[in-house]
Amino acid sequence: MDTQILRVAADSKPHLVAGAIAGQMRENGRAQTQAIGTDAVYRMLKAVIIAQQYVKADQMYLAFVPEFVGIWVDDQERTAVRLNICTQMKRPQSH
């Protein structure tokens, strides 16, 4: 099942993005987010942290693999940060 890439902007509300991430995690067991620029990447990371709180009651523990991807915006190639989010079965150990 394909998941829709959740695009995060510098003015995105992290709680709303977190709700979308949590919904995709519950439905598909994975999610993808993407952002361009420091403010957008910060909001994207904040949304993943909030999403962890949303799915904790479902015994889901989020992990992600980040990557750089080239995308075209207004006829210019830009570099975006994409997070491929998945679940871990066990709670990660704190160090």
MDAnalysis code that builds the backbone (N, CA, C; Angstrom):
import MDAnalysis as mda
import numpy as np

u = mda.Universe.empty(285, n_residues=95, atom_resindex=np.repeat(np.arange(95), 3), trajectory=True)
u.add_TopologyAttr("name", ["N", "CA", "C"] * 95)
u.add_TopologyAttr("resid", np.arange(1, 96))
u.add_TopologyAttr("resname", ["MET", "ASP", "THR", "GLN", "ILE", "LEU", "ARG", "VAL", "ALA", "ALA", "ASP", "SER", "LYS", "PRO", "HIS", "LEU", "VAL", "ALA", "GLY", "ALA", "ILE", "ALA", "GLY", "GLN", "MET", "ARG", "GLU", "ASN", "GLY", "ARG", "ALA", "GLN", "THR", "GLN", "ALA", "ILE", "GLY", "THR", "ASP", "ALA", "VAL", "TYR", "ARG", "MET", "LEU", "LYS", "ALA", "VAL", "ILE", "ILE", "ALA", "GLN", "GLN", "TYR", "VAL", "LYS", "ALA", "ASP", "GLN", "MET", "TYR", "LEU", "ALA", "PHE", "VAL", "PRO", "GLU", "PHE", "VAL", "GLY", "ILE", "TRP", "VAL", "ASP", "ASP", "GLN", "GLU", "ARG", "THR", "ALA", "VAL", "ARG", "LEU", "ASN", "ILE", "CYS", "THR", "GLN", "MET", "LYS", "ARG", "PRO", "GLN", "SER", "HIS"])
u.atoms.positions = np.array([
    [0.836, -1.172, 0.000],
    [0.000, 0.000, 0.000],
    [0.888, 1.245, 0.000],
    [0.693, 2.145, -0.946],
    [1.489, 3.358, -1.034],
    [1.013, 4.378, -0.008],
    [1.959, 5.085, 0.557],
    [1.614, 6.156, 1.474],
    [1.850, 7.485, 0.778],
    [1.018, 8.442, 1.098],
    [1.164, 9.780, 0.544],
    [2.285, 10.488, 1.291],
    [3.142, 11.179, 0.564],
    [4.202, 11.956, 1.211],
    [3.565, 13.193, 1.827],
    [3.791, 13.370, 3.120],
    [3.278, 14.534, 3.825],
    [4.303, 15.656, 3.688],
    [3.937, 16.694, 2.966],
    [4.848, 17.811, 2.741],
    [4.675, 18.833, 3.861],
    [5.786, 19.193, 4.472],
    [5.772, 20.095, 5.617],
    [6.417, 21.414, 5.207],
    [5.732, 22.503, 5.495],
    [6.223, 23.842, 5.159],
    [6.663, 24.569, 6.428],
    [7.316, 25.693, 6.239],
    [7.802, 26.481, 7.373],
    [6.668, 26.992, 8.251],
    [5.453, 27.091, 7.691],
    [4.312, 27.555, 8.482],
    [3.333, 26.438, 8.836],
    [3.726, 25.179, 8.622],
    [2.865, 24.049, 8.996],
    [2.739, 23.983, 10.510],
    [1.574, 23.553, 10.971],
    [1.340, 23.385, 12.400],
    [1.756, 21.967, 12.795],
    [2.801, 21.816, 13.619],
    [3.316, 20.486, 13.953],
    [2.266, 19.513, 14.498],
    [1.303, 19.998, 15.292],
    [0.284, 19.097, 15.833],
    [-0.597, 18.515, 14.725],
    [-0.886, 19.309, 13.706],
    [-1.696, 18.803, 12.596],
    [-0.910, 17.799, 11.761],
    [0.362, 18.093, 11.506],
    [1.212, 17.149, 10.774],
    [1.354, 15.864, 11.583],
    [1.518, 15.993, 12.905],
    [1.641, 14.821, 13.779],
    [0.395, 13.947, 13.702],
    [-0.770, 14.563, 13.647],
    [-2.009, 13.798, 13.515],
    [-2.052, 13.021, 12.212],
    [-1.581, 13.641, 11.137],
    [-1.539, 12.950, 9.840],
    [-0.533, 11.803, 9.870],
    [0.619, 12.021, 10.504],
    [1.616, 10.953, 10.635],
    [1.027, 9.795, 11.435],
    [0.411, 10.100, 12.572],
    [-0.179, 9.055, 13.419],
    [-1.241, 8.273, 12.656],
    [-2.058, 8.966, 11.881],
    [-3.083, 8.291, 11.084],
    [-2.479, 7.333, 10.076],
    [-1.427, 7.776, 9.370],
    [-0.775, 6.882, 8.401],
    [-0.098, 5.710, 9.099],
    [0.485, 5.950, 10.261],
    [1.144, 4.865, 10.990],
    [0.127, 3.812, 11.409],
    [-1.015, 4.248, 11.891],
    [-2.052, 3.296, 12.314],
    [-2.634, 2.544, 11.119],
    [-2.783, 3.235, 10.004],
    [-3.396, 2.623, 8.822],
    [-2.415, 1.765, 8.028],
    [-1.192, 2.252, 7.828],
    [-0.239, 1.589, 6.935],
    [1.008, 1.045, 7.620],
    [1.243, 1.456, 8.866],
    [2.457, 1.037, 9.555],
    [3.693, 1.795, 9.117],
    [3.503, 2.830, 8.307],
    [4.621, 3.653, 7.850],
    [4.092, 4.995, 7.362],
    [4.998, 5.947, 7.251],
    [4.647, 7.275, 6.747],
    [5.908, 7.898, 6.159],
    [5.707, 8.900, 5.320],
    [6.822, 9.667, 4.764],
    [6.496, 11.143, 4.895],
    [7.495, 11.911, 5.336],
    [7.360, 13.355, 5.386],
    [8.501, 13.968, 4.584],
    [8.286, 15.191, 4.138],
    [9.295, 15.851, 3.311],
    [9.248, 17.346, 3.570],
    [10.425, 17.972, 3.640],
    [10.499, 19.409, 3.889],
    [11.714, 20.004, 3.197],
    [11.606, 21.300, 2.886],
    [12.711, 22.065, 2.308],
    [12.925, 23.284, 3.197],
    [14.150, 23.483, 3.635],
    [14.482, 24.651, 4.454],
    [14.526, 24.325, 5.937],
    [15.314, 25.114, 6.660],
    [15.548, 24.808, 8.071],
    [14.290, 24.886, 8.924],
    [13.459, 25.896, 8.727],
    [12.244, 26.017, 9.532],
    [11.287, 24.863, 9.265],
    [11.158, 24.484, 8.011],
    [10.269, 23.375, 7.661],
    [10.794, 22.050, 8.212],
    [12.106, 21.836, 8.130],
    [12.687, 20.595, 8.658],
    [12.503, 20.539, 10.174],
    [12.680, 21.665, 10.855],
    [12.457, 21.713, 12.300],
    [11.014, 21.329, 12.631],
    [10.060, 21.894, 11.917],
    [8.648, 21.575, 12.181],
    [8.344, 20.110, 11.871],
    [8.998, 19.570, 10.857],
    [8.804, 18.166, 10.514],
    [9.294, 17.269, 11.654],
    [10.487, 17.550, 12.185],
    [11.017, 16.760, 13.299],
    [10.147, 16.901, 14.542],
    [9.687, 18.108, 14.812],
    [8.797, 18.333, 15.949],
    [7.509, 17.524, 15.786],
    [6.986, 17.454, 14.574],
    [5.769, 16.685, 14.309],
    [5.978, 15.196, 14.566],
    [7.144, 14.664, 14.210],
    [7.422, 13.244, 14.463],
    [7.462, 12.982, 15.968],
    [8.062, 13.886, 16.726],
    [8.118, 13.728, 18.182],
    [6.710, 13.750, 18.776],
    [5.873, 14.656, 18.309],
    [4.493, 14.726, 18.790],
    [3.720, 13.478, 18.363],
    [3.933, 13.016, 17.138],
    [3.255, 11.805, 16.652],
    [3.590, 10.606, 17.530],
    [4.829, 10.542, 18.021],
    [5.202, 9.449, 18.929],
    [4.295, 9.450, 20.154],
    [3.989, 10.617, 20.674],
    [3.088, 10.712, 21.823],
    [1.688, 10.218, 21.449],
    [1.247, 10.512, 20.224],
    [-0.089, 10.110, 19.790],
    [-0.227, 8.598, 19.650],
    [0.822, 7.912, 19.203],
    [0.708, 6.464, 18.938],
    [1.249, 5.594, 20.073],
    [1.768, 6.217, 21.111],
    [2.339, 5.461, 22.226],
    [1.318, 4.514, 22.861],
    [0.077, 4.952, 22.997],
    [-0.974, 4.109, 23.582],
    [-1.245, 2.870, 22.735],
    [-0.908, 2.920, 21.455],
    [-1.080, 1.775, 20.549],
    [0.146, 0.865, 20.560],
    [1.055, 1.090, 21.509],
    [2.300, 0.316, 21.611],
    [3.160, 0.446, 20.349],
    [3.118, 1.611, 19.732],
    [3.956, 1.883, 18.569],
    [5.098, 2.785, 19.001],
    [6.288, 2.468, 18.515],
    [7.462, 3.276, 18.782],
    [8.071, 3.635, 17.434],
    [8.128, 4.922, 17.165],
    [8.530, 5.387, 15.843],
    [10.044, 5.446, 15.681],
    [10.469, 5.158, 14.478],
    [11.862, 5.306, 14.056],
    [11.814, 5.865, 12.639],
    [12.896, 6.497, 12.207],
    [12.906, 6.987, 10.830],
    [14.294, 6.913, 10.231],
    [14.291, 6.854, 8.907],
    [15.525, 6.892, 8.128],
    [15.458, 8.161, 7.277],
    [16.368, 9.109, 7.504],
    [16.351, 10.341, 6.718],
    [17.119, 10.176, 5.412],
    [16.721, 10.958, 4.421],
    [17.452, 10.972, 3.154],
    [17.271, 12.325, 2.480],
    [18.229, 12.677, 1.638],
    [18.106, 13.853, 0.790],
    [17.491, 13.411, -0.529],
    [16.547, 14.196, -1.047],
    [15.942, 13.901, -2.345],
    [15.920, 15.179, -3.174],
    [16.158, 15.033, -4.449],
    [16.076, 16.161, -5.368],
    [14.660, 16.273, -5.904],
    [14.085, 17.464, -5.826],
    [12.743, 17.695, -6.355],
    [12.758, 18.995, -7.160],
    [11.773, 19.130, -8.030],
    [11.670, 20.330, -8.861],
    [10.593, 21.242, -8.302],
    [10.966, 22.506, -8.066],
    [10.036, 23.522, -7.589],
    [10.230, 24.751, -8.464],
    [9.169, 25.179, -9.126],
    [9.241, 26.358, -10.002],
    [10.407, 26.278, -10.979],
    [10.525, 25.141, -11.656],
    [11.561, 24.902, -12.661],
    [12.990, 24.964, -12.117],
    [13.150, 24.773, -10.814],
    [14.484, 24.702, -10.209],
    [14.574, 23.437, -9.374],
    [15.739, 22.784, -9.461],
    [15.925, 21.602, -8.621],
    [16.311, 22.048, -7.217],
    [15.621, 21.494, -6.230],
    [15.880, 21.797, -4.820],
    [16.177, 20.494, -4.094],
    [16.850, 20.590, -2.972],
    [17.121, 19.420, -2.146],
    [16.181, 19.440, -0.950],
    [15.435, 18.368, -0.800],
    [14.514, 18.230, 0.328],
    [15.038, 17.162, 1.274],
    [14.598, 17.241, 2.513],
    [14.862, 16.189, 3.487],
    [13.596, 15.352, 3.582],
    [13.744, 14.056, 3.394],
    [12.607, 13.138, 3.506],
    [12.861, 12.199, 4.677],
    [11.835, 11.991, 5.492],
    [11.899, 11.027, 6.581],
    [11.006, 9.847, 6.234],
    [11.593, 8.661, 6.214],
    [10.849, 7.423, 6.013],
    [10.602, 6.858, 7.404],
    [9.363, 6.973, 7.865],
    [9.023, 6.648, 9.247],
    [8.421, 5.248, 9.313],
    [8.888, 4.471, 10.278],
    [8.379, 3.114, 10.477],
    [8.223, 2.881, 11.980],
    [7.791, 1.686, 12.343],
    [7.617, 1.372, 13.757],
    [8.632, 0.341, 14.208],
    [8.959, 0.419, 15.475],
    [9.752, -0.603, 16.145],
    [8.789, -1.363, 17.046],
    [9.006, -2.636, 17.226],
    [8.119, -3.416, 18.076],
    [8.387, -3.193, 19.562],
    [9.623, -2.942, 19.913],
    [9.969, -2.742, 21.313],
    [10.309, -1.286, 21.552],
    [10.066, -0.875, 22.770],
    [10.441, 0.480, 23.156],
    [11.963, 0.588, 23.154],
    [12.510, 1.640, 22.536],
    [13.960, 1.805, 22.530],
    [14.484, 2.003, 23.955],
    [15.654, 1.483, 24.214],
    [16.278, 1.628, 25.531],
    [16.925, 3.000, 25.646],
    [16.712, 3.647, 26.774],
    [17.370, 4.931, 27.034],
    [18.780, 4.672, 27.518],
    [19.690, 5.542, 27.132],
    [21.081, 5.392, 27.571],
    [21.380, 6.363, 28.671],
])
